[in-house]
Amino acid sequence: MMNQTCPQTPFPKIKGPRCKHDKIAIIGAGPSGIHMAYRLKEEGYTRVTVFEKNNYIGGKSRTINYRETPHDMGTVYTQPDYTEIYKLVEKFNAGDLLPMPQPDVWVDENNPTFITSLQNSIRILQGLRPNVTTVTGPSIVIDATLRYIGLHRAMFGDYRGMMPRPCPAVLSQINMTFGEFLTSNNLDALRGLFFSIQTIQGYGKVDEISALYGLIWVTPNFLAQVLVPALPSERKVKILSKGFQFLWEEIARQNKLNVRLSSPVRNVVRLSKKKGFYVAYKDKHGICGERFDFLITTPEMSTMTDVIKFDAQTQEMFLKSFHYYYTTTLADADFGIKGANPQDYYYYNVEKGDESVWASRDSYSSLNLLIDGNYTVPNPGGQQLKTSVYYQLTEGKPKRQTLTRKLRQHVLSTEKASNFKIIKRIRWPYFPRYSVSDMATGILWDIFDRQGLHNIWYIGSSVYFESVMNIVEYNNLLLKQFLQ
Ligand SMILES: Cc1cc2nc3c(=O)[nH]c(=O)nc-3n(C[C@H](O)[C@H](O)[C@H](O)COP(=O)(O)OP(=O)(O)OC[C@H]3O[C@@H](n4cnc5c(N)ncnc54)[C@H](O)[C@@H]3O)c2cc1C
């Protein structure tokens, strides 16, 4: 049982651009690059250029509009910690935040049974402790929640934004997987909840992922709020009426950000300290180059080691990180077996091998809060077809044929639907992460300490955590530590 109280280490002051007219290059027009460009402009920086290799803004916030409905293929959900995102949505008038109906958890492949995440927690606990009943189970889960919250606060204190660097004693105590952390603190009653709010979101199986990642993502506020039963219209998990890509596009448009699409940065050469950087990028004219004073890089840092010659220590840190893949496929099918809710988590598939279907979401029903199991009126296009986004997680880059075979099999055999047709598929490198032992060295905070040292800031999901809330909060912290 851990009860270590950790004194908070303040974040260091960091270096940044020398003056408001410095030329600043940002690599990547995903959420972190667009948000940083907007915040710099707000602070009076006048010469910020964003280079983007794709022909669209948004990176992993990608929305496909199909059959008059926005289908989010990447970023989709917010939870109660997303206050900074809520402020951006309101400020830039980027649509409405709508309640996301709760998921149906499928626990038996041969006999489809749909249960809630809380019921799944109790079911898992019964597997570990046969004397737990459906009557005693809920209070055991609530007790574990309260103890988790107490433990979290004792170890990390109360904080907003990036978790402050844990003290060495706490880091050594959590040099383990999240599952080991739960078991050693008698918190196994939360496994079913974490399956829904962590594993299915692609943030790792509890028995594989560093305890620190679990503790970063599942904050006391998040856990407390998702556990409170809510009417469908009051659910704390929200989705965006126009999709997530629209938010970043609007921020770029309304702030007249200088974004160069279809312009992959191929190489960055560090000139003398005063002269800054030479950025070589490709556009429709071929390879071009431009000098900049300050560099901000957002893509997964391990991929940038080929593009930028980082100093040896930084390079070594970035090369230690790795990712899995989360593939999303937009597909049509008619209605087969389904529960009441438009979101399904396939519990039994998570333990199977690669490419199994982990989850699916019917965007039209989700956005319209249709929780009756079927459309009552013809959906867009007039047919009674369901268009869903399916999620398949793999460790390595998945093969398209295998993804299609497993997805088709799922739709036809498990859902017992027909008229299956794939509309769009994206294989996303997902959740750049460090091993359990690297995390226990405090590597995320070591990276933060190196910000600005060589006139470079490293931002985006790979330097902290794969969520738009975390990348926006990281940007805000960086600017605060620079501007103070
Ligand atoms: C399937 C899926 C579901 C998700 N669901 C959620 C969710 O529900 N909630 C949530 O908060 N988050 C979610 N996320 C995570 C969220 O989308 C990411 O954390 C976020 O997009 C990270 O932003 P970023 O700017 O760091 O990186 P990215 O979005 O990856 O943007 C980086 C950009 O850099 C560009 N780039 C790369 N190399 C170069 C180069 N050499 N030159 C120029 N440009 C380059 C890329 O094209 C990209 O546009 C999800 C992601 C996926 C894939």
The ligand as a MOL file (V3000), in Angstrom:
LIG
                    3D

  0  0  0     0  0            999 V3000
M  V30 BEGIN CTAB
M  V30 COUNTS 53 58 0 0 0
M  V30 BEGIN ATOM
M  V30 1 C -8.0300 6.9420 -33.7530 0
M  V30 2 C -7.7060 8.0830 -32.8340 0
M  V30 3 C -8.6220 8.4550 -31.8580 0
M  V30 4 C -8.3290 9.5080 -30.9990 0
M  V30 5 N -9.2690 9.9060 -30.0860 0
M  V30 6 C -9.0120 10.9470 -29.2720 0
M  V30 7 C -10.0080 11.4260 -28.3880 0
M  V30 8 O -11.1290 10.9170 -28.3670 0
M  V30 9 N -9.7000 12.4750 -27.5740 0
M  V30 10 C -8.4570 13.0690 -27.6030 0
M  V30 11 O -8.2210 14.0100 -26.8350 0
M  V30 12 N -7.5100 12.6420 -28.4530 0
M  V30 13 C -7.7500 11.6080 -29.2790 0
M  V30 14 N -6.8030 11.1880 -30.1550 0
M  V30 15 C -5.4460 11.7510 -30.0350 0
M  V30 16 C -5.3010 13.1200 -30.6780 0
M  V30 17 O -5.8480 13.0920 -31.9520 0
M  V30 18 C -3.8160 13.4510 -30.7340 0
M  V30 19 O -3.2940 13.4200 -29.4290 0
M  V30 20 C -3.5380 14.8100 -31.3350 0
M  V30 21 O -3.9960 14.8890 -32.6480 0
M  V30 22 C -2.0460 15.0670 -31.2930 0
M  V30 23 O -1.7730 16.2920 -31.8940 0
M  V30 24 P -0.3120 16.6030 -32.4070 0
M  V30 25 O -0.3470 17.9470 -32.9890 0
M  V30 26 O 0.6380 16.3160 -31.3190 0
M  V30 27 O 0.0070 15.4850 -33.5040 0
M  V30 28 P -0.7000 15.1570 -34.8740 0
M  V30 29 O -2.1590 15.2790 -34.7560 0
M  V30 30 O -0.1410 13.8450 -35.2740 0
M  V30 31 O -0.1490 16.2970 -35.8360 0
M  V30 32 C 1.1850 16.3010 -36.2770 0
M  V30 33 C 1.2000 16.8970 -37.6940 0
M  V30 34 O 2.5440 16.9810 -38.1520 0
M  V30 35 C 2.5490 16.6730 -39.5350 0
M  V30 36 N 3.9110 16.2820 -39.9220 0
M  V30 37 C 4.5750 15.1460 -39.5900 0
M  V30 38 N 5.8210 15.1630 -40.1160 0
M  V30 39 C 5.9330 16.3240 -40.7980 0
M  V30 40 C 6.9670 16.9240 -41.5660 0
M  V30 41 N 8.1740 16.3190 -41.7340 0
M  V30 42 N 6.7490 18.1300 -42.1430 0
M  V30 43 C 5.5500 18.7620 -41.9900 0
M  V30 44 N 4.5210 18.2250 -41.2810 0
M  V30 45 C 4.7250 17.0370 -40.6790 0
M  V30 46 C 1.5270 15.5540 -39.6390 0
M  V30 47 O 1.0800 15.4080 -40.9740 0
M  V30 48 C 0.4410 16.0540 -38.6950 0
M  V30 49 O -0.5100 16.8500 -39.3460 0
M  V30 50 C -7.0880 10.1920 -31.0830 0
M  V30 51 C -6.1840 9.8440 -32.1000 0
M  V30 52 C -6.4880 8.8050 -32.9590 0
M  V30 53 C -5.5260 8.4530 -34.0350 0
M  V30 END ATOM
M  V30 BEGIN BOND
M  V30 1 1 1 2
M  V30 2 1 2 3
M  V30 3 2 2 52
M  V30 4 2 3 4
M  V30 5 1 4 5
M  V30 6 1 4 50
M  V30 7 2 5 6
M  V30 8 1 6 7
M  V30 9 1 6 13
M  V30 10 2 7 8
M  V30 11 1 7 9
M  V30 12 1 9 10
M  V30 13 2 10 11
M  V30 14 1 10 12
M  V30 15 2 12 13
M  V30 16 1 13 14
M  V30 17 1 14 15
M  V30 18 1 14 50
M  V30 19 1 15 16
M  V30 20 1 16 17
M  V30 21 1 16 18
M  V30 22 1 18 19
M  V30 23 1 18 20
M  V30 24 1 20 21
M  V30 25 1 20 22
M  V30 26 1 22 23
M  V30 27 1 23 24
M  V30 28 2 24 25
M  V30 29 1 24 26
M  V30 30 1 24 27
M  V30 31 1 27 28
M  V30 32 2 28 29
M  V30 33 1 28 30
M  V30 34 1 28 31
M  V30 35 1 31 32
M  V30 36 1 32 33
M  V30 37 1 33 34
M  V30 38 1 33 48
M  V30 39 1 34 35
M  V30 40 1 35 36
M  V30 41 1 35 46
M  V30 42 1 36 37
M  V30 43 1 36 45
M  V30 44 2 37 38
M  V30 45 1 38 39
M  V30 46 1 39 40
M  V30 47 2 39 45
M  V30 48 1 40 41
M  V30 49 2 40 42
M  V30 50 1 42 43
M  V30 51 2 43 44
M  V30 52 1 44 45
M  V30 53 1 46 47
M  V30 54 1 46 48
M  V30 55 1 48 49
M  V30 56 2 50 51
M  V30 57 1 51 52
M  V30 58 1 52 53
M  V30 END BOND
M  V30 END CTAB
M  END
